[in-house]
Amino acid sequence: MKPLSTLLLSLLLAPHLAGCASNGDPRDPLEPMNRAIHDFNEGLDRAVMKSVATGYQKVMPGFAQTGVRNFFSNLNDVTVLANNMLQLKLENSVSDVLRISFNSTFGFLGVLDIASEMGLDKQNEDFGQTLGHWGVGNGAYLVLPFFGPSSFRDGAGLVVDMTYTDLLQQVSDIPRRTQTSVLRVVSRRADLIEAKNAIDAAALDPYEFTRDLYLERRRAQVHDGRPPAEE
């Protein structure tokens, strides 16, 4: 297992070993620990990531940013394909194969999103959703250092995806893998600048707002946009 995946797995097990507990939101029994990690992530974002992402937006032309975004989206389609197959979504799996084929060839390794223009829409699947599809519950809400909002189920899914289907983690050249991974993180953070600013300005408690938004979004994703009525 890759060192980063091992670290994530250790973080998932740590709350059990520590015996943390809270009497607040029942979905978030580890709230004190989660808030501390949330504050760490926010501090890191303010000190480093927001400035880097803002500079990236200013320096990189719009078409170049789109090309970078498309390239990483094409890599992610491998993870999407694997999880659509695990969920037995055969029609979606065929669409994923076609997306990867067209974008990797005619789209110059995914820099151009030819597939979407052909009506093959981008999908969003990961192993956390696959576990949810087969009946595995969220477990406790969990904030991961550097990665942000998650849950015990989704954290375990992240470890599996990073280990087996994330093509960047399969690159043996460590400097190249690191540089490309950093570019992916910066690109994603740049895409979230406006949304993050809106959350910070509107939310009385950004931690609770982010938690509730994440859990509702994941619930909708697991049920393909048609979640059952909550009890």
C-alpha positions in Angstrom: 0.0 0.0 0.0 1.3 3.5 -0.8 2.5 5.5 2.1 -0.2 8.2 1.7 -2.9 5.5 1.7 -1.4 4.0 4.9 -1.5 7.4 6.5 -5.2 7.8 5.6 -6.0 4.4 6.9 -4.3 5.2 10.2 -6.4 8.4 10.5 -9.5 6.4 9.9 -8.6 4.0 12.8 -7.3 6.7 15.1 -10.7 7.8 16.5 -11.5 4.2 17.6 -8.1 4.0 19.4 -8.6 7.4 21.0 -12.1 6.8 22.1 -13.2 10.4 21.1 -16.9 11.2 21.7 -19.3 14.2 21.5 -22.9 14.8 22.5 -23.7 17.1 19.6 -24.9 16.1 16.1 -25.3 12.3 16.2 -23.8 12.1 12.7 -20.7 13.8 14.1 -19.6 12.1 17.3 -16.0 13.1 16.7 -16.8 16.8 16.4 -14.0 18.2 18.8 -11.3 16.3 16.8 -13.0 17.2 13.5 -13.1 20.9 14.3 -9.4 20.8 15.2 -8.5 19.2 11.9 -10.9 21.6 10.1 -9.2 24.6 11.7 -5.8 23.1 10.7 -7.0 22.7 7.1 -8.4 26.2 7.0 -5.2 27.7 8.3 -3.2 25.9 5.7 -5.6 27.1 3.0 -5.3 30.7 4.1 -1.6 30.5 4.5 -0.7 28.7 1.3 -3.4 27.2 -1.0 -5.7 30.2 -1.5 -2.8 32.4 -2.5 -1.3 29.8 -4.8 -4.7 29.1 -6.4 -5.3 32.8 -6.9 -1.9 33.3 -8.5 -2.6 30.2 -10.8 -5.9 31.8 -12.0 -4.1 35.1 -12.7 -1.1 33.6 -14.5 -2.7 30.7 -16.4 -4.9 31.7 -19.4 -8.5 30.5 -19.3 -8.0 27.9 -22.0 -5.0 26.4 -20.3 -6.9 26.1 -17.0 -9.7 24.3 -18.9 -7.1 22.0 -20.5 -5.6 21.1 -17.1 -9.0 20.5 -15.6 -10.0 18.3 -18.5 -6.8 16.3 -18.3 -7.3 15.4 -14.7 -11.0 14.8 -15.3 -10.0 12.2 -18.0 -7.7 10.5 -15.5 -10.6 10.4 -12.9 -12.8 8.7 -15.5 -10.8 5.5 -14.8 -11.9 5.6 -11.2 -15.5 6.4 -12.3 -15.4 3.4 -14.7 -14.2 1.0 -12.1 -16.9 2.0 -9.6 -19.7 2.0 -12.2 -18.6 -1.6 -13.0 -18.6 -2.5 -9.3 -22.1 -1.1 -9.0 -23.2 -3.1 -12.1 -24.2 0.1 -13.9 -23.4 -1.3 -17.3 -24.8 1.5 -19.5 -22.8 4.0 -17.5 -19.7 1.8 -17.8 -19.9 1.8 -21.5 -20.3 5.5 -21.6 -17.1 5.8 -19.4 -15.2 3.5 -21.8 -16.2 5.7 -24.7 -15.3 8.9 -22.8 -11.8 7.6 -22.0 -11.3 6.4 -25.5 -12.3 9.5 -27.3 -10.8 12.0 -24.9 -7.5 10.1 -24.6 -7.1 9.9 -28.4 -8.9 12.7 -30.2 -8.8 14.9 -27.1 -5.0 14.7 -26.8 -4.9 12.7 -23.5 -8.0 14.5 -22.2 -6.9 18.1 -22.7 -10.0 18.5 -24.9 -13.2 17.1 -23.6 -14.5 15.7 -26.9 -16.7 13.2 -25.2 -18.9 15.7 -23.5 -19.5 17.5 -26.8 -20.6 14.1 -28.2 -23.2 13.7 -25.5 -21.2 11.4 -23.2 -21.6 13.3 -20.0 -19.1 13.2 -17.2 -20.2 11.1 -14.3 -19.1 11.1 -10.6 -18.5 7.7 -8.9 -16.0 6.6 -6.3 -15.5 3.6 -4.0 -17.3 5.4 -1.1 -20.4 5.6 -3.3 -19.9 2.0 -4.3 -19.9 1.0 -0.7 -23.0 3.1 -0.1 -24.7 1.6 -3.2 -24.4 -1.9 -1.6 -25.8 -0.7 1.7 -22.8 0.4 3.7 -23.7 3.4 5.9 -21.7 6.6 6.2 -20.4 5.9 9.7 -19.2 8.9 11.6 -18.5 12.2 9.9 -14.7 12.6 9.6 -12.5 15.5 8.6 -9.2 14.4 7.1 -6.1 16.5 7.2 -5.4 18.0 3.8 -8.4 16.2 2.2 -11.2 17.8 4.2 -14.8 16.5 4.7 -15.3 12.8 4.6 -16.8 9.9 6.7 -15.5 6.5 7.8 -17.1 4.9 4.7 -15.9 7.6 2.3 -12.4 7.7 3.9 -12.0 4.0 3.4 -13.2 4.4 -0.2 -10.6 7.1 -0.7 -7.9 4.8 0.4 -9.1 2.1 -2.1 -9.4 4.6 -5.0 -6.0 6.1 -4.4 -4.4 2.7 -4.1 -6.0 1.0 -7.1 -7.6 3.4 -9.6 -5.8 6.8 -9.3 -3.5 6.7 -12.2 -1.2 9.4 -10.7 -0.5 7.1 -7.7 0.8 4.5 -10.2 3.5 6.7 -11.6 6.8 5.4 -10.4 8.8 8.6 -11.0 8.3 10.2 -7.6 9.2 13.8 -8.5 7.0 13.7 -11.6 4.1 12.2 -9.6 4.5 14.8 -6.9 4.6 17.7 -9.3 1.5 16.5 -11.2 -0.4 15.8 -8.0 0.4 19.4 -6.8 -0.9 20.8 -10.1 -4.1 18.8 -9.6 -4.6 20.1 -6.1 -4.0 23.7 -7.2 -6.4 23.4 -10.2 -9.1 22.0 -8.0 -8.6 24.8 -5.4 -8.7 27.4 -8.1 -12.1 26.1 -9.2 -13.4 26.5 -5.7 -12.3 30.0 -5.0 -15.7 31.7 -5.5 -17.6 29.0 -3.7 -15.3 29.0 -0.8 -15.5 32.8 -0.5 -19.3 32.6 -0.5 -19.3 30.0 2.3 -17.0 32.0 4.4 -19.1 35.1 3.9 -22.5 33.6 4.4 -22.1 30.8 7.0 -22.3 31.6 10.7 -20.4 28.4 11.4 -18.4 27.3 8.3 -17.7 24.0 9.9 -21.3 23.1 10.4 -22.3 24.4 7.0 -19.5 22.4 5.3 -20.4 19.2 7.2 -24.1 19.4 6.4 -23.5 20.3 2.8 -21.1 17.4 2.4 -23.4 14.8 4.0 -26.4 15.9 2.0 -24.4 15.9 -1.2 -23.0 12.4 -0.6 -26.4 11.1 0.3 -27.7 12.4 -3.0 -24.7 10.9 -4.9 -25.1 7.5 -3.4 -28.7 7.4 -4.5 -28.0 8.9 -7.9 -29.9 12.1 -7.1 -33.0 10.3 -5.7 -32.3 9.8 -2.0 -35.1 8.2 0.0 -37.1 10.2 2.5 -35.3 10.7 5.8 -36.8 9.1 8.9 
